[in-house]
Amino acid sequence: MPVEVLAQANNLSPSAALQLGQSITIPSSKQVQRLEREAAAAEQAREKKRQQEEALAKKSADAKREAQQKLSEARKEVKETDAKGSFGVQVALANDQAKADELAKKFRAAGYQVKTSATSRGVRVVVGPERGKVAALALKDKINSDPKVNTTSAWVLYWR
């Protein structure tokens, strides 16, 4: 009988030491088969979850890399066309300055240039500026795909 099955039948770790006089349950052959099936199913579920997590991490990394490439291309296009106007990407509208500062700190830690400004509805948290709307749109897409900042609701603002 496999040690793992005996341990599972007794709610023990397979590496647990048995004590002299300790009572353990010896499972029947039917119980052993059931426990082996349950262990195999649990292992398959763990492997499937691991594969899904790997696929999600790869997809996230690919999306981030693609967004960074688009931003670089957009900035190059802006330089070549001498686009007019400054744009920012609003990432949040906080209730107060303390919350805005907390959000700004998170974005700065992820490598973004951030400013805050008070409005009649709260404190705006803006990443940028970007020269040209094309570059600002690419920056918005990059921010929305960046797992470090975990936001999907960024939008572009014209700054003048």
N, C-alpha and C positions, 0 to 999 in steps of 0.2 A: 504494500500500500504506500502511495507517495506521501512523504512527510507533509506536503502542502495540504493534502486532503484531510489527514489526521488533525493538523492544526486548525483547518477551517471547521471541521466538525466540532472542535472544542473551543472555538472562538479564541484561538491563540495565534501568535506570530510563528511562522515556520522556524524562526531562530530562537524561540523562547526555550529556556531550560526547564525541564520538568523537575519537580521536587519529590524527594522520597516520600511515599505515602499519598501523593496527589492522585486523585481519581480522574480518569479520562474516559471518554466515550469512544469505543471502537465501532465505526459505522459498518453497516451491512454492505454487501457488494452492491445492492441497489442504491444505497445512500452514497457510496463511493462514486458510482457512475453519475448520479445526479450532481454531486458536488464537483466532479470533474467537468461536466457539461456547463454548470454555472460559472466555474472558474474560466473556462475557455470562452464563454460568451462575454464575461466581464473583460477579459483580455482583448477580445475583438473590439468591444466598445471603446476601450481606452486607446487602442491603435487607430480606430476610425476618428476619434476626437483629436488625437495628435495630428493626423493627416489633415483634418479640416483646419486646425489652428495653423499648421505650416502653410497651407494654401492661402489662408486669409492673410497671414503675415507677408507672403510673397506678393499677393495682389496689392496690399497696402504699399509695400515698398515700390512696386512697379508704378502705381498711380502717383506716388510722390516723385519718383524719378521723372516720369512723363510730365508732370506739372512743372517741375523745375526746368526741364528742357524747353517747354513752351514759354515760360517766363523769360528765359535767356534769349530765345528767338524774338519774342515781342519787344524786349528792351533793345535788341539790335535793330529791329525794324523802326522803332521810334527814333533811334539815333540817326538812321539813314534818311528818314523822312522829315526830320526836324519838327515833330509833332508839337503842337501848342497845348498848353494847359497842364496843370498839376491835378492829379487825382489821388485819392486815398481809398483804402478799403476799410469800411466800417465793420468791425467784428462784434461789437456789442454796444448796448445802451444800458449802462449800469444805473442802479437806483441812487447811489451816492459815490463820492470820490474814493472812499476806502475800497469799495467793491471794484471800481474802475482801476485803481492802483493795483489791486490783486490780479485782475485780468491782464493788465499791461505787463506786469512782472512775468506772468506765464508766457506771453508772446515774446517778450525780450529774451527769456531763457531759451526759446526755440529759435532765436536768431533774427527776429523781426524788429524793425524800427517802429516804435509805437508812440503815439501822442494821445492825450485825453483833452476833451473840451466840454465845458458845461453847456447844456441846452435847457430849454424850458421843460423838457420831458425827462431829464436825467443827465448822466455824464457819458458822452460818446467816447468810445475807444476805437482809434483809427490806426491802421498800419499804413505806412507810406512816408512820404509821398512817392508817387510814380509819375514820370513825365509821359504823357500820352495815355489815352483810354485803352488802347490795345494792351499795353504793358500792365495797366491796372486790372484789366479783366483777367489776364494771365496770373497776376499775383492773387487775385480773389480765388481762382481755381486751385492754385497751390495751397493757399491757406485752408480752403475747404477740404483738401485731401490730406492734410498734415495731421497724423495721429498724435503728435506732441501737443497740439493745441485743442484738438477734439471739438471743432466747430464745423457746422455745415451751413451757417446762415450769414456768411459775410457778403457784403454788397459794395459796389463802387460808388464813390462820391466825387463830385467835381469840386476842386479846391481853389481855383483861379490862380 
